[in-house]
Amino acid sequence: MSANGVYMPPPPMGVGGEDSITTGTGTHCRTSMNSNKGYVDLGVTGTQGAANDVFSGFSAQRQDNATIYARVVIPLGDAPQKIDCGRFMQLEIERLESEIKMLRYAPD
C-alpha cells in the first residue's frame, strides 16, 4: 500500500455458496447459488503502520489507518445460464433406490 492511496479488496464473487453433488461413480455437478443481479458490498479495510525506530530510546509511534467503504456492483450484459444439478441429483437418487430394490430381492 502506498502512503497516498487506499486499496480496496476485490469485490466478493458472491455470498450464496454452491450446490454440489458427487455420485458413487465420481460424476460431479456443482452450481453457484449466487444471484446474477446487482448488489452492494460494504466493508472496512485498513493498514497497520510499522514502528519508526524500535531500537531508539524513544517510544515508537505507528500510524494505523482504517477506511469504511461501500461499493455498488451492477453486472452488465446477459446473465450466464446456470447448470441445474437438481435433475442430476434426482437421477442419482432414482439409481440408488433401484440398486436398493435389486439388493432386497437378490437371493441369498
C-alpha positions as CSV (number, residue, x, y, z in Angstrom):
1,M,0.0,0.0,0.0
2,S,1.2,3.5,-0.8
3,A,1.1,6.3,1.6
4,N,-1.3,8.2,-0.7
5,G,-3.9,5.6,-1.5
6,V,-6.2,3.0,-0.1
7,Y,-6.5,-0.3,-1.8
8,M,-10.0,-1.9,-1.6
9,P,-10.2,-5.6,-1.6
10,P,-11.7,-7.2,-4.7
11,P,-15.5,-7.5,-4.8
12,P,-16.8,-10.8,-3.5
13,M,-17.6,-13.4,-6.0
14,G,-20.8,-14.0,-4.2
15,V,-22.2,-14.9,-0.8
16,G,-24.6,-17.6,-1.8
17,G,-22.4,-20.6,-1.8
18,E,-23.0,-23.5,-4.2
19,D,-24.9,-26.7,-4.7
20,S,-22.7,-29.7,-5.3
21,I,-23.3,-33.5,-5.8
22,T,-20.8,-36.3,-6.5
23,T,-22.0,-39.7,-7.4
24,G,-20.5,-43.0,-6.4
25,T,-19.0,-43.3,-9.9
26,G,-17.2,-39.9,-9.5
27,T,-19.5,-37.8,-11.7
28,H,-19.6,-34.3,-10.2
29,C,-22.1,-31.4,-10.6
30,R,-21.6,-28.0,-9.0
31,T,-23.5,-24.8,-9.5
32,S,-23.4,-21.4,-7.8
33,M,-26.3,-20.3,-5.8
34,N,-25.4,-16.6,-6.3
35,S,-27.8,-14.3,-7.9
36,N,-26.9,-12.7,-11.3
37,K,-28.3,-9.3,-10.0
38,G,-26.5,-6.3,-8.7
39,Y,-25.5,-6.0,-5.0
40,V,-24.0,-3.6,-2.5
41,D,-20.7,-4.5,-0.9
42,L,-19.9,-2.9,2.4
43,G,-16.7,-3.3,4.4
44,V,-13.7,-2.0,6.3
45,T,-10.2,-2.0,5.1
46,G,-7.1,-0.6,6.6
47,T,-3.3,-0.7,7.1
48,Q,-1.1,-1.2,10.1
49,G,1.8,1.1,10.1
50,A,5.3,0.0,11.1
51,A,7.1,1.4,14.1
52,N,9.6,4.2,13.2
53,D,12.6,3.2,15.3
54,V,12.4,0.2,17.5
55,F,15.9,0.4,18.9
56,S,15.9,4.1,19.9
57,G,15.3,5.2,23.5
58,F,12.1,7.0,22.3
59,S,8.7,5.3,22.1
60,A,8.0,4.2,18.6
61,Q,4.9,5.6,17.0
62,R,2.7,3.8,14.4
63,Q,0.1,5.2,12.2
64,D,-2.8,2.8,11.6
65,N,-5.4,3.7,9.1
66,A,-8.9,2.3,8.6
67,T,-11.4,3.1,5.8
68,I,-15.1,2.2,5.6
69,Y,-16.3,1.7,2.1
70,A,-19.4,0.9,0.1
71,R,-19.5,-0.2,-3.5
72,V,-22.4,-1.0,-5.8
73,V,-21.8,-3.8,-8.3
74,I,-24.0,-3.9,-11.3
75,P,-23.4,-6.8,-13.8
76,L,-23.5,-5.8,-17.4
77,G,-24.7,-7.9,-20.3
78,D,-26.8,-11.1,-20.3
79,A,-26.7,-13.3,-17.2
80,P,-25.0,-16.6,-17.9
81,Q,-27.2,-19.7,-17.9
82,K,-26.6,-21.8,-14.8
83,I,-26.4,-25.6,-14.6
84,D,-29.3,-27.3,-12.9
85,C,-27.9,-30.0,-10.6
86,G,-31.4,-30.8,-9.3
87,R,-32.3,-33.1,-12.2
88,F,-28.9,-34.7,-12.0
89,M,-29.4,-35.3,-8.2
90,Q,-32.9,-36.8,-8.8
91,L,-31.5,-39.3,-11.4
92,E,-28.8,-40.3,-8.9
93,I,-31.4,-40.9,-6.2
94,E,-33.5,-43.0,-8.5
95,R,-30.5,-45.1,-9.5
96,L,-29.6,-45.7,-5.8
97,E,-33.2,-46.6,-5.0
98,S,-33.2,-49.1,-7.9
99,E,-30.0,-50.7,-6.6
100,I,-31.5,-51.0,-3.1
101,K,-34.6,-52.7,-4.5
102,M,-32.4,-55.1,-6.5
103,L,-30.4,-55.9,-3.4
104,R,-33.6,-56.6,-1.4
105,Y,-34.8,-59.1,-4.0
106,A,-31.5,-60.8,-4.6
107,P,-31.3,-64.4,-3.5
108,D,-29.0,-65.1,-0.5
